[in-house]
Amino acid sequence: MKVLLVSGALHRLIWACKPKPADIVNDDPLRLAEALSYITTTQAVVDAALITDEAFAEPGHQESGEALARFMDELSARQRRPVPVLVITRDPARMAAIERLRDRGSELLVLKTSFVRIPERVYREGYERLLGGKPAASFLGFGARSREAQPDAKLPSQSAPSNGPAPEKKPSFLDRLRSKPKQPAAGVQRSATDALTRELDNVSRGISRVIAVTGHRGSGVTSTVVNVASEASKRGLSVMIVDMDADYRGMNMYFNSFHERTRKDEDMNASLIRTLAKPQDYMTTAFSLREGLWLTGLGYEFSDRRRVDQFYTGAKLIGMLSLLRHRFNLVLLDLPLDILGGFQEAMIHVDGFALCVPNNLHAVLSTLKNAEVALDAEARGYLNAKSKVVVTKYNDRSRFHGEIFAPEQVSRVMTSGLLDSFAYEMKVAGHVPYLSEFDAQIESDLPLVHTNRDFEHAYGTILLRLLEGAT
């Protein structure tokens, strides 16, 4: 079945959820206003259309219903037959507007959900319905009774607790010691011809690298960890994310599947503490986001201060890193500067630091001030010597002394004597352009690196430069 996918920035995520019988006709993201023009230009044959909230120009309200009605009329006219359309929405106002289109009968299907970030299983359910699978009670075919897809609903394949989407074959201890395959993750398209892919393919799959991503609060530390990890996993590297930020626990916002699991499973709620206590058991204490990508952190509801005091220490972190570096190609620590101050003895066990700094003078000064307050002089010198700068939320209009505040200039200003212990100029790992999608990634449960090629290239470059010299 040929499916037109109209999902805006979520295109790549939802494309990856499709079952084999579904063939997505559009390679690039589309919004509702662009979809008909695409069909006309390409003369694509469409058997069904899948539409998400991100396809609409306006949030909810009457405009959504009117736009959808026009789209369905013109789509059926151009295909010269009725075309089934499925809408997946979490917007109550949009749902109310669409419900007015009851005259569409079985031609219009709606899956409504109360998830803040819609998980992949909901999109897979939508595909199955379009492919003619057994009608789900969560669908409204206007005439059929509706049930919402609930955030706490049991996964269809989940008969016993599991660490996220379990692989068909559980990896053994020896699997972690073998060289990792170069093939990309399932469902992800890669170009074999672009220069960045060729360089990343040359990275040894036997590497072992521990990188701490740091910076002042709000500088994009967690976003950088999430996107570099996602890009590394997509490129065939095995990755462990360690969320050491026990205060804010931001990984719960970026990975809804992890957050859901922590709410239901007290052991996973304490994942970071359990992994620090017994790192050799990481396959049961950490959470498998997907094949080759793992996460350990704390759930929002974890509050056992005694266990934190017992295991959230520099010695335990050193022990955990010593083991994980032999199990994964890349271990990424989410470690803001104020948290790093409590783990200074572990810094020598980190191979490198990614220092996140937006390209404005306030951010530069805040970074230096946070480093001065959190770290002693020796630790600041070590951070300076082992860091590469990641310019986050890069603003190409930002100026310093009348000139563009370019990434290299950010590094030079930071090491210009504003802080005595920052004496060595730091290389720049890369910069991340600030686009509207930057803030939307938390709501969409979709890392920036999966939204467009600019972000893919930016984080791929950062990954490559952070891995330089890895053995």
C-alpha positions as CSV (number, residue, x, y, z in Angstrom):
1,M,0.0,0.0,0.0
2,K,1.3,3.4,-1.0
3,V,0.9,5.9,1.9
4,L,1.2,9.6,1.8
5,L,2.8,10.7,5.2
6,V,1.9,14.2,6.2
7,S,3.7,14.8,9.5
8,G,6.0,17.8,9.3
9,A,9.1,17.5,11.5
10,L,8.1,14.0,12.7
11,H,8.5,12.5,9.1
12,R,11.6,10.5,9.8
13,L,10.4,9.1,13.1
14,I,7.0,8.0,11.7
15,W,8.6,6.7,8.5
16,A,10.8,4.4,10.6
17,C,7.7,3.0,12.4
18,K,6.1,1.7,9.2
19,P,5.6,-2.1,8.7
20,K,7.0,-3.6,5.5
21,P,3.8,-3.7,3.5
22,A,3.5,0.1,3.8
23,D,5.4,2.1,1.1
24,I,5.8,5.9,2.0
25,V,5.5,7.8,-1.3
26,N,7.2,11.0,0.0
27,D,10.9,11.0,1.0
28,D,10.8,14.5,2.4
29,P,8.6,16.0,5.2
30,L,5.3,17.5,4.2
31,R,2.7,19.7,5.9
32,L,-0.9,19.7,4.9
33,A,-0.6,22.9,2.9
34,E,2.2,21.3,0.8
35,A,0.8,17.8,0.4
36,L,-1.5,18.4,-2.6
37,S,1.2,20.3,-4.4
38,Y,3.5,17.4,-3.9
39,I,1.0,14.9,-5.4
40,T,0.4,17.2,-8.4
41,T,4.1,17.7,-9.1
42,T,5.2,14.1,-8.7
43,Q,1.9,12.5,-10.0
44,A,2.2,10.1,-7.1
45,V,-0.3,7.3,-6.7
46,V,-1.7,7.3,-3.2
47,D,-3.7,4.5,-1.5
48,A,-4.0,6.1,1.9
49,A,-2.8,9.1,3.9
50,L,-1.5,9.3,7.5
51,I,-1.7,12.8,9.1
52,T,-0.4,14.0,12.5
53,D,-0.7,17.2,14.5
54,E,2.5,18.5,13.1
55,A,1.0,18.7,9.6
56,F,-1.4,21.5,10.5
57,A,-0.5,25.1,10.3
58,E,-2.9,26.2,13.1
59,P,-3.3,24.6,16.5
60,G,-6.7,22.9,16.9
61,H,-9.9,24.8,16.3
62,Q,-12.1,25.1,13.3
63,E,-9.3,25.7,10.8
64,S,-8.0,22.1,11.2
65,G,-11.4,20.6,10.2
66,E,-11.8,22.9,7.2
67,A,-8.2,22.3,6.0
68,L,-8.6,18.5,6.4
69,A,-12.0,18.5,4.5
70,R,-10.4,20.4,1.6
71,F,-7.4,18.1,1.5
72,M,-9.6,15.0,1.5
73,D,-11.8,16.3,-1.3
74,E,-8.9,17.3,-3.5
75,L,-6.9,14.1,-2.8
76,S,-9.9,11.9,-3.8
77,A,-10.5,14.0,-6.9
78,R,-6.9,13.7,-8.0
79,Q,-6.7,10.0,-7.3
80,R,-10.2,9.5,-8.9
81,R,-11.4,7.4,-6.0
82,P,-12.0,7.8,-2.3
83,V,-8.7,7.7,-0.4
84,P,-8.8,6.6,3.3
85,V,-7.2,9.2,5.6
86,L,-6.0,8.5,9.2
87,V,-5.4,11.4,11.6
88,I,-3.4,10.8,14.8
89,T,-4.0,13.7,17.2
90,R,-3.4,14.6,20.9
91,D,-5.1,18.0,20.5
92,P,-8.7,18.0,22.0
93,A,-9.6,21.1,20.1
94,R,-8.5,19.6,16.8
95,M,-10.4,16.4,17.7
96,A,-13.6,18.4,18.2
97,A,-13.1,20.2,14.9
98,I,-12.5,16.9,13.0
99,E,-15.5,15.2,14.6
100,R,-17.7,17.6,12.7
101,L,-16.7,15.7,9.5
102,R,-19.0,12.8,10.4
103,D,-20.3,12.6,6.8
104,R,-17.0,11.2,5.7
105,G,-17.9,7.8,7.2
106,S,-15.2,5.1,7.0
107,E,-13.1,7.3,4.7
108,L,-11.9,9.3,7.7
109,L,-10.3,7.5,10.7
110,V,-9.0,9.3,13.8
111,L,-6.8,8.0,16.5
112,K,-6.9,10.3,19.5
113,T,-4.4,9.9,22.3
114,S,-3.6,11.7,25.6
115,F,0.2,11.1,25.3
116,V,2.2,14.3,25.7
117,R,4.8,12.7,23.4
118,I,3.2,10.0,21.2
119,P,5.3,6.7,21.3
120,E,6.2,4.7,18.3
121,R,3.6,2.0,19.1
122,V,0.8,4.4,18.4
123,Y,2.1,5.2,15.0
124,R,2.5,1.5,14.3
125,E,-1.1,0.9,15.3
126,G,-2.1,3.6,12.8
127,Y,-0.2,1.9,10.0
128,E,-1.8,-1.4,10.8
129,R,-5.3,0.1,10.6
130,L,-4.6,1.7,7.3
131,L,-3.2,-1.6,6.0
132,G,-6.6,-3.2,6.8
133,G,-5.7,-4.9,10.0
134,K,-8.3,-5.7,12.7
135,P,-10.1,-2.4,13.6
136,A,-8.8,-1.0,16.9
137,A,-11.3,0.3,19.5
138,S,-9.1,3.3,19.8
139,F,-10.1,4.4,16.3
140,L,-13.1,6.6,15.5
141,G,-14.5,5.8,12.1
142,F,-17.4,8.1,12.7
143,G,-20.1,5.6,13.4
144,A,-17.7,3.5,15.5
145,R,-17.2,3.9,19.2
146,S,-14.0,5.7,20.2
147,R,-11.5,4.9,23.0
148,E,-8.4,7.0,23.6
149,A,-4.9,5.4,23.5
150,Q,-3.8,5.9,27.1
151,P,-0.3,6.6,28.3
152,D,-0.4,3.8,30.8
153,A,-1.9,1.2,28.4
154,K,0.0,-2.1,28.3
155,L,2.1,-2.6,25.2
156,P,0.6,-5.2,22.9
157,S,3.7,-7.4,23.0
158,Q,4.4,-6.9,26.7
159,S,3.5,-10.0,28.7
160,A,6.3,-9.5,31.2
161,P,8.5,-6.5,32.2
162,S,11.2,-5.7,29.7
163,N,13.8,-3.0,29.2
164,G,12.0,-1.1,26.5
165,P,11.9,-2.5,22.9
166,A,13.6,-5.9,23.5
167,P,15.6,-7.4,20.6
168,E,14.7,-10.8,19.2
169,K,17.9,-12.3,20.7
170,K,19.2,-11.1,24.0
171,P,22.9,-10.1,23.6
172,S,25.4,-12.1,25.5
173,F,28.4,-10.9,27.5
174,L,30.7,-11.9,24.6
175,D,28.6,-9.9,22.1
176,R,29.8,-6.7,23.8
177,L,33.4,-7.6,23.3
178,R,33.0,-8.2,19.6
179,S,33.6,-5.5,16.9
180,K,30.3,-3.8,16.1
181,P,28.7,-3.9,12.6
182,K,28.9,-1.0,10.3
183,Q,25.3,-1.3,9.1
184,P,22.9,1.5,10.2
185,A,20.1,1.1,12.6
186,A,16.9,-0.4,11.2
187,G,14.5,2.0,9.4
188,V,17.2,4.7,9.0
189,Q,18.3,5.7,5.5
190,R,21.9,6.7,5.0
191,S,23.7,8.1,2.1
192,A,26.9,6.1,1.2
193,T,28.3,9.0,-0.8
194,D,28.4,12.0,1.5
195,A,31.8,12.8,3.0
196,L,30.6,12.7,6.6
197,T,29.3,9.2,6.3
198,R,32.5,8.0,4.7
199,E,34.5,9.5,7.6
200,L,32.2,8.0,10.3
201,D,32.3,4.6,8.5
202,N,36.1,4.7,8.9
203,V,35.8,5.0,12.7
204,S,36.8,1.6,14.2
205,R,33.9,-0.3,15.6
206,G,36.2,-1.5,18.3
207,I,36.7,2.0,19.9
208,S,36.0,2.7,23.5
209,R,35.4,6.4,24.5
210,V,33.9,8.1,27.6
211,I,32.8,11.7,26.9
212,A,31.3,14.0,29.5
213,V,29.0,16.7,28.0
214,T,29.0,19.8,30.3
215,G,28.2,23.4,30.5
216,H,26.1,25.8,32.5
217,R,22.4,25.3,33.1
218,G,20.4,26.1,29.9
219,S,23.4,25.8,27.6
220,G,22.0,22.7,25.8
221,V,23.9,19.9,27.6
222,T,21.1,17.4,27.7
223,S,20.1,18.1,24.1
224,T,23.7,17.6,22.9
225,V,23.9,14.3,24.8
226,V,20.6,13.0,23.3
227,N,21.5,14.0,19.7
228,V,25.1,12.9,19.7
229,A,24.0,9.5,21.2
230,S,21.2,9.1,18.6
231,E,23.6,9.9,15.7
232,A,26.2,7.5,17.1
233,S,23.7,4.7,17.5
234,K,22.3,5.4,14.0
235,R,25.9,5.0,12.6
236,G,26.2,1.6,14.2
237,L,28.1,2.4,17.4
238,S,26.9,1.0,20.7
239,V,26.1,3.8,23.1
240,M,25.3,4.2,26.8
241,I,23.8,7.5,28.0
242,V,24.4,8.2,31.7
243,D,22.2,11.0,33.1
244,M,24.2,12.2,36.1
245,D,22.0,15.3,36.5
246,A,20.0,13.9,39.5
247,D,18.5,17.3,40.1
248,Y,16.6,17.9,36.8
249,R,16.6,14.4,35.3
250,G,16.1,15.8,31.8
251,M,16.3,12.5,29.9
252,N,12.8,11.7,31.1
253,M,11.6,14.6,28.9
254,Y,13.5,13.5,25.8
255,F,12.7,9.7,26.0
256,N,9.1,9.1,26.8
257,S,9.5,5.4,26.8
258,F,12.0,5.6,29.7
259,H,9.8,8.0,31.6
260,E,6.8,5.6,31.2
261,R,8.9,2.7,32.4
262,T,10.1,4.5,35.5
263,R,6.5,5.2,36.5
264,K,5.6,1.6,36.4
265,D,8.8,-0.1,37.6
266,E,10.5,1.0,40.9
267,D,13.7,-0.8,39.9
268,M,13.9,1.3,36.7
269,N,12.9,4.4,38.6
270,A,16.2,3.9,40.5
271,S,18.2,2.9,37.3
272,L,21.2,5.2,37.9
273,I,21.6,4.2,41.5
274,R,21.3,0.5,40.7
275,T,23.8,0.8,37.8
276,L,26.3,2.7,40.0
277,A,25.9,0.0,42.7
278,K,26.3,-2.9,40.2
279,P,27.6,-1.8,36.8
280,Q,28.1,-5.4,35.8
281,D,24.3,-5.8,35.8
282,Y,23.7,-2.9,33.4
283,M,21.6,-5.0,31.1
284,T,19.0,-5.2,33.8
285,T,19.6,-2.0,35.6
286,A,19.8,0.3,32.5
287,F,17.0,0.9,29.9
288,S,17.3,-0.2,26.3
289,L,15.9,2.6,24.2
290,R,16.6,0.6,21.0
291,E,19.2,-1.8,19.8
292,G,22.6,-0.3,20.5
293,L,21.3,2.6,22.6
294,W,21.0,2.4,26.3
295,L,20.1,4.9,29.1
296,T,20.6,5.0,32.8
297,G,19.2,7.8,34.9
298,L,16.6,8.5,37.6
299,G,12.9,8.7,37.2
300,Y,11.1,11.9,38.4
301,E,9.5,10.0,41.3
302,F,12.8,8.6,42.8
303,S,13.3,10.2,46.2
304,D,15.4,7.8,48.3
305,R,18.0,10.3,49.6
306,R,19.8,7.5,51.6
307,R,20.5,5.5,48.5
308,V,21.7,8.6,46.6
309,D,24.1,9.4,49.4
310,Q,25.4,5.9,49.4
311,F,26.0,5.3,45.7
312,Y,26.0,8.7,44.0
313,T,29.7,9.3,44.6
314,G,32.9,9.8,42.6
315,A,34.2,6.3,43.6
316,K,31.1,4.6,42.3
317,L,31.1,6.6,39.1
318,I,34.8,5.6,38.5
319,G,33.8,2.0,39.0
320,M,30.9,2.2,36.6
321,L,32.9,4.0,33.9
322,S,35.7,1.4,34.2
323,L,33.3,-1.4,33.3
324,L,31.0,0.4,30.8
325,R,33.9,1.6,28.6
326,H,34.6,-2.1,27.8
327,R,31.0,-2.8,26.9
328,F,30.2,0.2,24.7
329,N,31.8,2.1,21.9
330,L,30.7,5.4,23.5
331,V,29.6,6.3,27.0
332,L,28.1,9.8,27.1
333,L,27.7,11.6,30.5
334,D,25.1,14.3,31.0
335,L,27.1,16.2,33.6
336,P,26.4,20.0,33.9
337,L,29.2,22.1,35.6
338,D,27.5,22.4,38.9
339,I,27.1,18.6,39.1
340,L,30.6,18.0,37.8
341,G,32.0,19.8,40.8
342,G,30.9,16.9,43.0
343,F,32.8,14.3,40.9
344,Q,36.1,16.0,40.3
345,E,38.1,12.8,41.3
346,A,36.4,11.0,38.3
347,M,37.5,13.6,35.7
348,I,40.7,11.7,35.0
349,H,38.7,8.7,34.0
350,V,36.9,10.7,31.3
351,D,38.5,10.7,27.8
352,G,37.2,14.1,26.8
353,F,34.7,16.8,27.5
354,A,32.2,18.5,25.2
355,L,31.8,22.0,26.6
356,C,28.5,23.5,25.5
357,V,28.4,27.3,25.0
358,P,26.0,29.4,23.0
359,N,27.7,32.1,21.0
360,N,26.9,35.1,23.1
361,L,29.0,36.9,25.6
362,H,26.6,36.3,28.5
363,A,26.8,32.5,27.9
364,V,30.6,32.6,27.7
365,L,30.9,34.5,31.0
366,S,28.3,32.3,32.7
367,T,30.3,29.2,31.6
368,L,33.5,30.6,33.1
369,K,31.8,31.7,36.3
370,N,30.2,28.3,36.8
371,A,33.5,26.6,36.2
372,E,35.2,28.9,38.7
373,V,32.5,28.2,41.4
374,A,32.1,24.4,40.8
375,L,35.7,23.3,40.2
376,D,39.1,23.9,41.9
377,A,42.0,25.3,39.9
378,E,43.4,21.9,39.0
379,A,40.1,20.5,37.8
380,R,39.5,23.7,35.8
381,G,42.8,23.2,34.1
382,Y,42.0,19.6,33.3
383,L,38.7,20.6,31.9
384,N,40.3,23.2,29.7
385,A,42.9,20.8,28.4
386,K,40.5,18.0,27.7
387,S,37.6,19.9,26.3
388,K,36.3,20.6,22.8
389,V,33.7,23.4,22.4
390,V,30.2,22.7,21.1
391,V,28.5,26.0,20.2
392,T,24.8,25.3,20.9
393,K,21.8,27.3,19.8
394,Y,24.2,29.0,17.3
395,N,22.9,32.4,16.3
396,D,24.5,33.6,13.0
397,R,23.5,37.2,13.8
398,S,25.4,37.3,17.1
399,R,28.3,39.8,17.1
400,F,31.4,40.3,19.2
401,H,33.3,43.6,18.7
402,G,31.3,44.2,15.6
403,E,32.2,40.8,13.9
404,I,30.2,37.6,13.7
405,F,30.6,35.7,16.9
406,A,31.8,32.5,15.1
407,P,32.5,29.2,16.9
408,E,36.2,29.6,16.8
409,Q,35.9,33.1,18.2
410,V,33.9,31.7,21.1
411,S,36.7,29.4,22.0
412,R,39.3,32.2,21.7
413,V,37.3,34.5,24.0
414,M,36.9,31.7,26.6
415,T,40.7,31.2,26.8
416,S,41.7,34.9,26.5
417,G,42.5,35.3,30.2
418,L,39.0,35.9,31.6
419,L,39.7,32.9,33.8
420,D,43.3,32.2,34.8
421,S,43.0,28.4,34.7
422,F,41.6,28.5,31.2
423,A,44.9,29.1,29.4
424,Y,44.8,26.6,26.5
425,E,42.8,27.3,23.4
426,M,40.2,24.6,22.8
427,K,39.3,23.1,19.5
428,V,35.7,23.4,18.3
429,A,33.8,20.2,17.9
430,G,31.1,21.9,15.9
431,H,28.0,24.1,16.2
432,V,24.3,23.5,16.2
433,P,22.1,26.0,14.3
434,Y,19.3,27.5,16.3
435,L,16.0,26.7,14.5
436,S,12.4,26.5,15.6
437,E,12.7,22.7,15.9
438,F,15.2,23.1,18.7
439,D,12.6,23.6,21.4
440,A,10.1,21.3,19.8
441,Q,12.2,18.2,20.3
442,I,11.1,17.7,23.9
443,E,7.4,17.8,23.0
444,S,7.8,15.5,19.9
445,D,10.0,12.9,21.5
446,L,12.1,13.2,18.4
447,P,15.8,14.2,18.6
448,L,16.8,17.1,16.4
449,V,19.2,14.8,14.5
450,H,16.2,13.0,13.0
451,T,14.4,16.1,11.8
452,N,16.5,17.5,9.0
453,R,19.9,17.2,7.3
454,D,21.3,20.4,8.8
455,F,21.0,18.9,12.3
456,E,22.1,15.5,11.1
457,H,25.3,17.0,9.6
458,A,25.9,19.2,12.7
459,Y,25.7,16.4,15.2
460,G,27.5,14.0,12.9
461,T,30.4,16.4,12.7
462,I,30.4,16.9,16.5
463,L,30.4,13.1,17.0
464,L,33.3,12.7,14.6
465,R,35.4,15.3,16.3
466,L,34.7,14.0,19.8
467,L,35.8,10.5,18.7
468,E,39.1,11.8,17.2
469,G,42.0,9.9,18.8
470,A,39.7,7.2,20.3
471,T,41.2,3.8,20.7
